């Protein structure tokens, strides 16, 4: 087991609700990708990408065959990756409603932390 560079954590059950709806193979690929995010010092953009024009929002990118999934997350104190919502991507552009949802989750998280 290699050393962890960051820890993935769940905030409330936002991510869990998405996760449990996925097929076993998708769940396995999500878990594999999350392990990668924890263990690689530099995570390739293929798997973790900053969302342009946002304040610290990232998406974890999961692909299984032609199915593409996105899990929104943000960092807390640099090393903690907080998973927010996830969705299956069906078009090139990330749906605005999904971004608004993760922004609300992030605000809620930061508010509770204070």
C-alpha positions in Angstrom: 0.0 0.0 0.0 1.5 3.3 -1.0 1.5 6.4 1.0 -1.6 8.6 0.7 -1.1 12.1 -0.5 -4.6 13.1 0.2 -7.7 11.7 1.8 -11.1 11.4 0.1 -14.0 12.0 2.4 -17.8 12.2 1.9 -19.8 15.1 3.1 -23.3 14.0 4.3 -24.9 11.6 1.8 -24.8 13.7 -1.4 -22.2 11.5 -3.1 -23.5 8.3 -1.5 -27.0 8.8 -3.1 -25.3 9.0 -6.5 -22.9 6.1 -5.8 -25.5 3.5 -4.7 -27.5 4.1 -7.9 -24.6 2.9 -10.1 -24.0 -0.6 -11.5 -21.4 -2.7 -9.8 -18.8 -2.1 -12.5 -19.3 1.6 -12.3 -19.0 1.5 -8.5 -15.7 -0.5 -8.8 -14.3 2.1 -11.3 -15.3 5.0 -9.0 -13.5 3.3 -6.1 -10.5 2.6 -8.3 -10.4 6.3 -9.3 -10.8 7.6 -5.8 -7.9 5.4 -4.7 -5.8 6.9 -7.5 -6.8 10.4 -6.3 -5.6 9.5 -2.8 -2.4 7.9 -3.8 -0.9 9.8 -6.7 1.2 12.8 -5.8 0.2 14.5 -9.0 -3.2 13.3 -10.3 -3.5 13.6 -14.1 -6.3 15.8 -15.4 -7.8 12.7 -16.9 -8.9 11.9 -13.4 -9.0 15.2 -11.5 -9.6 18.5 -13.1 -10.2 22.0 -11.7 -13.4 23.5 -13.0 -12.7 26.6 -15.0 -14.2 29.8 -13.6 -15.0 28.3 -10.2 -13.6 29.0 -6.7 -11.8 25.7 -5.9 -14.2 23.3 -7.5 -12.8 20.1 -9.0 -14.3 17.2 -10.8 -13.2 13.6 -10.5 -13.6 12.0 -13.9 -14.6 8.4 -14.2 -15.0 6.6 -17.5 -16.3 3.1 -18.0 -16.5 2.2 -21.7 -18.6 4.9 -23.2 -20.2 6.0 -19.9 -18.7 9.1 -18.4 -19.3 10.1 -14.8 -18.3 13.2 -12.9 -17.9 13.6 -9.2 -17.6 17.1 -7.9 -15.3 17.8 -5.0 -13.3 20.5 -3.3 -10.2 20.5 -1.1 -10.2 21.3 2.6 -6.8 22.2 4.1 -5.1 21.0 0.9 -5.0 17.3 1.7 -8.7 16.4 2.2 -10.8 15.9 -0.9 -14.5 16.4 0.0 -16.9 14.6 -2.4 -20.1 16.4 -3.1 -22.5 15.3 -5.9 -21.9 13.1 -8.8 -23.7 12.6 -12.1 -23.5 10.8 -15.4 -22.3 13.1 -18.2 -24.4 13.0 -21.3 -23.2 16.1 -23.1 -19.9 18.0 -23.6 -20.9 20.8 -21.3 -21.3 20.2 -17.5 -24.9 21.0 -16.7 -25.2 24.4 -14.9 -27.7 22.9 -12.3 -25.0 20.4 -11.2 -22.5 23.2 -10.7 -25.0 25.2 -8.7 -25.7 22.1 -6.6 -22.1 21.6 -5.7 -21.6 25.3 -4.9 -24.5 25.0 -2.4 -23.0 21.9 -0.9 -19.6 23.6 -0.6 -21.1 26.7 1.1 -23.0 24.4 3.5 -19.8 22.5 4.3 -17.8 25.7 4.9 -20.6 27.2 7.0 -20.8 24.1 9.2 -17.1 24.0 9.7 -17.0 27.5 11.2 
